[in-house]
Amino acid sequence: MKFFMLSDLYCLHKSGIAGEGIFATQDIPKGKIVVIMKGKLYREVQKTKTEAMTNPNMVGISKDLWMDPVFPIVKMNHSCNPNLGMRGKVLFVAMRNIKAGEELTFDYSISEESPWEIKCYCGAPQCRRIIRSIHYLPLKTFKRYLPFIPKYFQKVYQRSVVVEK
């Protein structure tokens, strides 16, 4: 079993979801900051699906502001049942207790508002099959992810759907 250590908390390893992924090397308690996203920032308006798909690894920071992340985020796979969420714009935190050996994943929809979409291969029982912007998150999922959705994307969601109180 070959893996590459990236920090005390995670390593790079072959993933059952897609290619390589980031895996916990120790138990991680809910709420712990796991990684701080770093990368180059870009200002870009993405109005069409073609424009949105030109930079598939970008993570939304706020309106028309994107980060092209470096390791480890660039190797972090999507899941419809993620164990990481975001606090603020660049902190990835444990949404629940994570066991050593678990793949670290986040739901790409929580930082996306463009007309982007991809097929999902996460294999979670509640897999949505197609991953799209935050507008398409089911209300139940949106509520389950709170407070681990960046504030800007919470507002985008709340403007696009009627959120039950």
Phi and psi in degrees as a GROMACS rama.xvg file:
@    title "Ramachandran Plot"
@    xaxis  label "Phi"
@    yaxis  label "Psi"
@TYPE xy
-99.3501  132.832  LYS-2
-148.395  161.503  PHE-3
-122.515  121.5  PHE-4
-70.2906  133.624  MET-5
-113.669  -26.1663  LEU-6
-162.518  -177.379  SER-7
-69.823  -21.236  ASP-8
-96.4289  -23.4083  LEU-9
-151.54  160.704  TYR-10
-140.502  163.755  CYS-11
-91.9023  133.15  LEU-12
-154.332  160.649  HIS-13
-59.582  136.787  LYS-14
-110.654  144.913  SER-15
-79.1097  -12.5338  GLY-16
-85.3848  -56.0645  ILE-17
-164.579  119.481  ALA-18
54.1269  -114.796  GLY-19
-108.684  158.476  GLU-20
-146.607  177.595  GLY-21
-105.536  129.742  ILE-22
-123.072  143.419  PHE-23
-68.2253  134.091  ALA-24
-97.8254  -6.13011  THR-25
-153.783  166.043  GLN-26
-62.8371  139.55  ASP-27
-124.351  122.27  ILE-28
-76.8687  150.81  PRO-29
-52.5895  137.013  LYS-30
91.1188  -13.3822  GLY-31
-71.6938  137.054  LYS-32
-71.2854  124.123  ILE-33
-98.7435  -41.3913  VAL-34
-153.892  147.709  VAL-35
-104.598  119.247  ILE-36
-70.3501  133.643  MET-37
-130.132  155.477  LYS-38
158.844  -179.164  GLY-39
-83.8516  136.784  LYS-40
-90.5091  144.399  LEU-41
-135.011  138.234  TYR-42
-98.4721  123.121  ARG-43
-158.118  132.293  GLU-44
-96.4481  126.152  VAL-45
-117.434  100.982  GLN-46
-97.0929  -23.0591  LYS-47
-119.016  162.492  THR-48
-61.3091  -39.5672  LYS-49
-60.5094  -45.7385  THR-50
-62.4695  -41.6638  GLU-51
-66.0554  -30.665  ALA-52
-87.4628  -2.6371  MET-53
-70.553  -24.921  THR-54
-129.823  75.3464  ASN-55
-64.9455  -19.2192  PRO-56
-92.4417  -5.07229  ASN-57
-64.981  144.824  MET-58
-117.158  129.461  VAL-59
-69.052  137.165  GLY-60
-106.879  -44.0291  ILE-61
-164.973  -166.037  SER-62
-57.3366  117.368  LYS-63
58.0476  18.9013  ASP-64
-118.344  126.046  LEU-65
-128.314  152.946  TRP-66
-118.642  133.363  MET-67
-93.4661  96.4267  ASP-68
-73.6602  151.893  PRO-69
-99.9911  -177.728  VAL-70
-53.4055  143.627  PHE-71
-93.1941  -11.4286  PRO-72
-57.2252  -38.3626  ILE-73
-61.6071  -20.4964  VAL-74
-103.078  3.8703  LYS-75
-83.8347  125.523  MET-76
-85.0852  158.884  ASN-77
-80.5851  149.316  HIS-78
-145.653  143.963  SER-79
-78.9529  -3.3716  CYS-80
-134.589  67.6245  ASN-81
-73.5874  161.01  PRO-82
-109.525  -6.89118  ASN-83
-118.962  145.656  LEU-84
-133.02  -172.522  GLY-85
-116.32  144.617  MET-86
-121.699  122.03  ARG-87
71.9091  -146.545  GLY-88
-101.021  -21.5701  LYS-89
-134.133  -1.69919  VAL-90
-93.2931  127.93  LEU-91
-104.959  123.075  PHE-92
-125.459  155.768  VAL-93
-70.703  123.341  ALA-94
-80.7766  -17.1516  MET-95
-155.512  174.423  ARG-96
-65.7585  135.019  ASN-97
-117.463  133.317  ILE-98
-86.9067  148.165  LYS-99
-55.8833  136.182  ALA-100
95.3479  -13.9638  GLY-101
-74.9336  141.375  GLU-102
-72.4425  135.181  GLU-103
-87.1137  122.387  LEU-104
-134.812  158.68  THR-105
-139.935  160.865  PHE-106
-86.9121  112.047  ASP-107
-56.6484  -25.3263  TYR-108
-63.443  -25.332  SER-109
-71.7667  -7.62295  ILE-110
-131.294  35.6915  SER-111
-141.661  131.649  GLU-112
-131.163  -1.40898  GLU-113
-77.458  172.034  SER-114
-79.2791  39.4519  PRO-115
-85.2902  149.429  TRP-116
-158.481  150.475  GLU-117
-142.421  158.908  ILE-118
-74.809  146.809  LYS-119
-105.759  137.518  CYS-120
-125.535  24.4168  TYR-121
-68.3724  -29.4662  CYS-122
79.9945  4.79557  GLY-123
-67.5392  146.847  ALA-124
-54.3792  -33.6705  PRO-125
-98.8557  26.5488  GLN-126
-55.4796  133.821  CYS-127
-86.2876  -5.3926  ARG-128
70.4034  -40.3559  ARG-129
-124.615  128.457  ILE-130
-102.393  127.663  ILE-131
-135.345  -173.989  ARG-132
-59.9957  169.812  SER-133
-58.1226  -25.5433  ILE-134
-55.7153  -28.4447  HIS-135
-95.5327  0.149302  TYR-136
-64.8131  133.473  LEU-137
-61.3164  145.068  PRO-138
-54.5216  -42.6061  LEU-139
-60.1998  -40.5892  LYS-140
-67.8588  -44.901  THR-141
-54.6475  -48.3812  PHE-142
-64.3835  -38.3166  LYS-143
-65.4284  -34.9071  ARG-144
-75.9414  -24.1223  TYR-145
-62.8443  140.433  LEU-146
-94.2818  23.1791  PRO-147
-91.3637  29.5282  PHE-148
-117.748  131.087  ILE-149
-54.1988  142.981  PRO-150
-52.2432  -43.5852  LYS-151
-57.5095  -44.9446  TYR-152
-74.1847  -26.2599  PHE-153
-62.0679  -44.2572  GLN-154
-65.942  -40.4729  LYS-155
-58.3515  -46.3948  VAL-156
-63.0863  -48.3911  TYR-157
-63.8322  -30.0587  GLN-158
-73.6488  -26.1613  ARG-159
-93.7728  -15.8951  SER-160
-138.428  161.566  VAL-161
-86.6033  113.776  VAL-162
-92.1711  125.289  VAL-163
-68.1212  142.992  GLU-164
